[in-house]
Amino acid sequence: MSIQNCVDIVPELKTGSTRALHAIHDLYYSSLRNFAGGMLGDVPAAEDIVTDVFVILWKKHQDFESLSNIKAFLYISTRNACINYVKKVQRDSLMKTGLKNYLLGDHEEFVLNEMIRTEVMQQIYAAIEALPCQCRRVVKMCYIEGLNNSEIAGKFKISVNTVKNHKVRALGLLRLKFLQPSSVSVVALCFGFFHF
């Protein structure tokens, strides 16, 4: 189906027509797959991502007023999904590296270091959970989900400066918590974890 014909099919998509969805899928699937494949260098992963993006499009089918809106949504969603996929692959790779170090290195020292790191991280996460709501959400998005200040600002519909203020406030509260005599052991790791 041509782009011109698809322009007329947007109102049909809004009504929940699967025929309209298939027409838009046929129009954009190949180019989106190539776009994602170029970003990832992994065609099967690209195909999975694009399929998921069309599922999201279907769930939001009532939200679009024009074909250009749909096209922008598809490309932006595919780009974001590719970025998230790369971040996940990197996290998985770090976990595998940790296991490899355990298998190749000094088992006892590795296990001891992992135990200490795990206990410290539990204290940090507990402190994060005790932060005021907005600070907590900003910190989690930044340091756990890996979003940057602009992405967080977009999600909350606030300014980048407001995001930075929440992070600074969170750091101040965490300093107060971890500079207590009973918590000195975790200060170094805590401040290494948060780069503001």
GIURPE-V588310 format. One record per residue. RES is the residue in one letter. PHI is phi in radians with two decimals (NA if undefined). Layout:
res=RES phi=PHI
res=RES phi=PHI
This chain:
res=M phi=NA
res=S phi=-1.40
res=I phi=-1.07
res=Q phi=-1.05
res=N phi=-1.15
res=C phi=-1.20
res=V phi=-0.98
res=D phi=-1.30
res=I phi=-1.62
res=V phi=-1.06
res=P phi=-1.04
res=E phi=-1.18
res=L phi=-1.05
res=K phi=-1.06
res=T phi=-1.45
res=G phi=1.67
res=S phi=-1.34
res=T phi=-1.22
res=R phi=-1.08
res=A phi=-1.15
res=L phi=-1.07
res=H phi=-1.10
res=A phi=-1.14
res=I phi=-1.22
res=H phi=-1.03
res=D phi=-1.08
res=L phi=-1.27
res=Y phi=-1.98
res=Y phi=-0.99
res=S phi=-1.06
res=S phi=-1.19
res=L phi=-1.17
res=R phi=-1.09
res=N phi=-1.15
res=F phi=-1.06
res=A phi=-1.17
res=G phi=-1.08
res=G phi=-1.16
res=M phi=-1.27
res=L phi=-1.70
res=G phi=1.19
res=D phi=-2.52
res=V phi=-1.12
res=P phi=-1.01
res=A phi=-1.14
res=A phi=-1.07
res=E phi=-1.10
res=D phi=-1.10
res=I phi=-1.10
res=V phi=-1.12
res=T phi=-1.03
res=D phi=-1.10
res=V phi=-1.11
res=F phi=-1.18
res=V phi=-1.11
res=I phi=-1.13
res=L phi=-0.98
res=W phi=-1.08
res=K phi=-1.12
res=K phi=-1.84
res=H phi=-1.01
res=Q phi=-1.45
res=D phi=-1.54
res=F phi=-1.86
res=E phi=-1.85
res=S phi=-2.66
res=L phi=-1.15
res=S phi=-1.15
res=N phi=-1.08
res=I phi=-1.11
res=K phi=-1.06
res=A phi=-1.06
res=F phi=-1.04
res=L phi=-1.09
res=Y phi=-1.23
res=I phi=-1.15
res=S phi=-1.12
res=T phi=-1.14
res=R phi=-1.04
res=N phi=-1.09
res=A phi=-1.14
res=C phi=-1.13
res=I phi=-1.08
res=N phi=-1.11
res=Y phi=-1.11
res=V phi=-1.08
res=K phi=-1.07
res=K phi=-1.14
res=V phi=-1.04
res=Q phi=-1.13
res=R phi=-1.10
res=D phi=-1.07
res=S phi=-1.13
res=L phi=-1.12
res=M phi=-1.12
res=K phi=-1.16
res=T phi=-1.11
res=G phi=-1.07
res=L phi=-1.15
res=K phi=-1.08
res=N phi=-1.06
res=Y phi=-1.13
res=L phi=-1.20
res=L phi=-1.68
res=G phi=-1.80
res=D phi=-1.37
res=H phi=-1.01
res=E phi=-1.14
res=E phi=-1.14
res=F phi=-1.07
res=V phi=-1.09
res=L phi=-1.08
res=N phi=-1.08
res=E phi=-1.15
res=M phi=-1.10
res=I phi=-1.10
res=R phi=-1.05
res=T phi=-1.10
res=E phi=-1.12
res=V phi=-1.13
res=M phi=-1.10
res=Q phi=-1.10
res=Q phi=-1.14
res=I phi=-1.12
res=Y phi=-1.12
res=A phi=-1.12
res=A phi=-1.16
res=I phi=-1.08
res=E phi=-1.09
res=A phi=-1.51
res=L phi=-1.20
res=P phi=-0.97
res=C phi=-0.86
res=Q phi=-1.19
res=C phi=-1.06
res=R phi=-1.03
res=R phi=-1.13
res=V phi=-1.13
res=V phi=-1.07
res=K phi=-1.10
res=M phi=-1.10
res=C phi=-1.32
res=Y phi=-1.71
res=I phi=-1.86
res=E phi=-1.53
res=G phi=1.40
res=L phi=-1.40
res=N phi=-1.56
res=N phi=-1.01
res=S phi=-1.14
res=E phi=-1.12
res=I phi=-1.14
res=A phi=-1.02
res=G phi=-1.12
res=K phi=-1.16
res=F phi=-1.63
res=K phi=1.02
res=I phi=-2.25
res=S phi=-1.38
res=V phi=-1.08
res=N phi=-1.10
res=T phi=-1.13
res=V phi=-1.03
res=K phi=-1.07
res=N phi=-1.09
res=H phi=-1.09
res=K phi=-1.17
res=V phi=-1.13
res=R phi=-1.08
res=A phi=-1.06
res=L phi=-1.06
res=G phi=-1.07
res=L phi=-1.17
res=L phi=-1.20
res=R phi=-1.05
res=L phi=-1.01
res=K phi=-1.18
res=F phi=-1.53
res=L phi=-1.59
res=Q phi=-1.24
res=P phi=-0.91
res=S phi=-1.30
res=S phi=-2.02
res=V phi=-1.01
res=S phi=-1.10
res=V phi=-1.82
res=V phi=-1.06
res=A phi=-1.05
res=L phi=-1.19
res=C phi=-1.05
res=F phi=-1.28
res=G phi=-1.28
res=F phi=-1.30
res=F phi=-1.80
res=H phi=-1.91
res=F phi=-1.70
